[in-house]
Amino acid sequence: MKIVYMTGNKFKLLTAKNVLEPYGIEVENKVIDCPEIQSNHIEEVAKYSSKYASQVLQCDTLKNDSGLVIPALNGFPSAYSKYVEETLTEDGIIKLMDGIEDRRAYFLEVLAYTEYNQEPVVFVSKTNGTIAKEKCGENGWGYDRIFIPEGEEKTLACFPDDERWKFWDESGYAKLANYLKEKKEATEKKI
């Protein structure tokens, strides 16, 4: 079985391969220009892009969309994380959090898997942490300089690449692998 993962992020691709390939699921990477709908929900953005890619490529596709969610800011920035990162930046998030005691935050990673001519199925990973009071660290990208993983005292940016990935919840990939395994077994029983 093969799926096409629509991502240009080498770490996401490596994670998918590490989790899915032991199940006999080949992961191929492609990057096409997928439109991203405007939605307040990360899940809707991922589903739309995955279905679009599946129709264009006429194959089974996997699309990932993720966002930083801060409950004290009513879930902001969520589906707008990339735009907020480019405009408000990490400094803007720190200013928004000024004086707020509840600094809990999490990254929601939504995997939308679409079989050709079918509706997308969604698998979610959630990486918990808190927002730092100031930027710290030189590694990573995005919100890594202000996101402190649960159980840690330093931001993600304080850890090198080969350590930073260990903090991310990969359960969505495992759920996808189990889903595909069960689907394959059900198909084999029918034969």
C-alpha positions in Angstrom: 0.0 0.0 0.0 1.2 3.5 -0.8 0.1 7.0 0.2 1.3 10.3 -1.1 2.2 12.7 1.7 1.7 16.3 0.7 4.4 18.1 2.6 7.6 19.9 2.1 8.6 19.5 5.7 11.4 16.8 5.9 10.7 16.2 9.6 7.0 15.5 9.0 8.0 13.1 6.1 10.5 11.3 8.3 8.0 10.9 11.1 5.4 9.5 8.7 8.0 7.0 7.2 9.2 5.9 10.7 5.7 5.2 11.9 3.9 3.9 8.7 6.6 2.0 6.8 6.9 -0.8 9.5 3.2 -1.5 8.8 4.0 -2.0 5.1 2.7 1.4 4.1 5.0 3.1 1.6 5.1 6.9 2.0 5.9 9.0 -1.1 6.4 12.7 -0.8 5.0 15.3 -3.3 4.6 19.0 -3.1 1.8 20.6 -5.1 0.1 23.9 -4.7 -2.9 23.1 -2.6 -5.4 25.8 -1.9 -6.0 26.4 1.8 -9.5 27.4 2.7 -10.2 30.1 5.3 -11.6 28.3 8.3 -11.4 28.6 12.1 -10.8 24.9 12.3 -7.5 23.2 11.5 -9.4 20.0 10.7 -11.4 21.6 7.9 -8.3 23.1 6.3 -6.5 19.7 6.3 -9.5 17.8 5.0 -10.0 20.3 2.1 -6.4 20.2 1.0 -6.1 16.4 1.2 -9.3 15.9 -0.8 -8.1 18.5 -3.4 -4.7 16.8 -3.7 -6.3 13.3 -4.0 -8.5 14.6 -6.9 -5.6 16.3 -8.7 -3.2 13.4 -8.3 -5.9 10.7 -8.6 -4.4 8.7 -5.7 -4.6 8.3 -1.9 -3.1 11.3 -0.2 -2.2 12.5 3.3 -2.2 16.2 4.2 -1.1 17.6 7.5 -2.2 20.9 8.9 -1.3 22.1 12.4 -1.6 25.1 14.6 -0.7 26.5 18.0 -3.7 26.7 20.3 -3.7 28.9 23.4 -6.8 28.4 25.6 -6.4 31.7 27.5 -6.7 33.5 24.1 -9.9 31.6 23.2 -7.9 29.1 21.1 -6.0 31.7 19.1 -4.1 31.5 16.7 -5.2 27.9 15.8 -5.9 27.6 12.0 -4.3 31.1 11.6 -0.9 30.1 13.1 1.2 30.5 10.0 -0.3 33.9 9.3 0.1 35.1 12.9 3.7 33.8 12.9 4.4 35.9 9.8 2.6 39.0 11.0 2.3 39.3 14.8 5.4 37.0 15.3 6.4 35.3 18.5 6.9 38.7 20.1 3.2 39.6 19.4 2.1 36.3 21.1 4.2 37.2 24.1 2.6 40.7 24.2 -0.9 39.2 24.0 0.0 36.9 26.9 1.3 39.7 29.1 -0.3 39.5 32.5 -2.0 36.2 31.8 -1.3 33.5 34.4 -2.7 30.6 32.4 0.0 30.0 29.9 -1.1 26.5 28.8 -0.8 25.9 25.0 -0.7 23.0 22.7 0.0 22.2 19.1 -2.8 20.4 17.3 -1.6 18.3 14.3 -4.3 17.1 12.1 -3.6 14.3 9.5 -6.3 14.1 6.8 -6.1 10.9 4.8 -8.1 10.7 1.6 -8.6 7.7 -0.5 -9.2 8.6 -4.2 -12.8 9.5 -4.7 -13.6 9.2 -1.0 -14.1 11.6 1.9 -11.1 12.4 4.1 -10.6 10.6 7.4 -8.9 12.6 10.2 -6.3 11.6 12.9 -5.2 14.0 15.5 -2.0 14.5 17.6 -1.8 17.0 20.5 1.5 18.2 21.9 1.0 20.0 25.3 3.1 22.7 26.8 3.1 26.3 27.9 4.0 29.7 26.4 7.3 31.2 27.7 7.4 34.8 29.0 10.3 35.6 26.6 11.9 34.0 23.5 14.7 31.6 24.2 16.8 29.3 22.0 18.3 29.3 18.5 17.0 26.0 17.0 13.8 25.1 15.1 11.3 27.4 13.5 7.8 28.8 14.0 6.9 29.1 17.6 9.8 27.0 18.9 11.4 29.9 20.7 8.3 30.5 22.9 6.8 27.0 23.3 7.9 25.0 26.3 7.0 21.3 26.0 5.1 19.7 28.9 7.5 18.5 31.6 10.3 20.7 30.4 11.7 24.1 31.6 13.2 25.3 28.3 11.6 26.1 25.0 11.8 23.8 22.0 14.3 26.1 20.4 16.8 25.2 23.2 17.0 21.6 21.9 18.9 20.5 18.7 16.9 18.9 15.9 17.8 15.3 16.9 16.2 15.9 20.4 13.4 18.3 19.6 11.3 15.8 17.6 11.0 13.6 20.7 8.7 16.1 22.3 6.0 15.9 19.6 3.0 13.7 20.0 3.0 11.2 17.0 -0.2 9.4 18.0 -2.1 10.6 14.9 0.4 8.7 12.7 -0.1 5.6 14.8 -3.9 5.9 14.6 -3.6 6.3 10.8 -1.3 3.2 10.6 -3.8 1.1 12.6 -6.7 2.4 10.5 -4.9 1.4 7.3 -3.9 -2.0 8.7 -7.5 -2.8 9.8 -8.8 -1.7 6.4 -6.2 -3.9 4.6 -7.1 -6.9 6.8 -10.8 -6.4 6.2 -10.2 -6.3 2.4 -8.1 -9.4 2.6 -10.9 -11.3 4.5 -13.3 -10.5 1.6 -11.0 -12.1 -0.9 
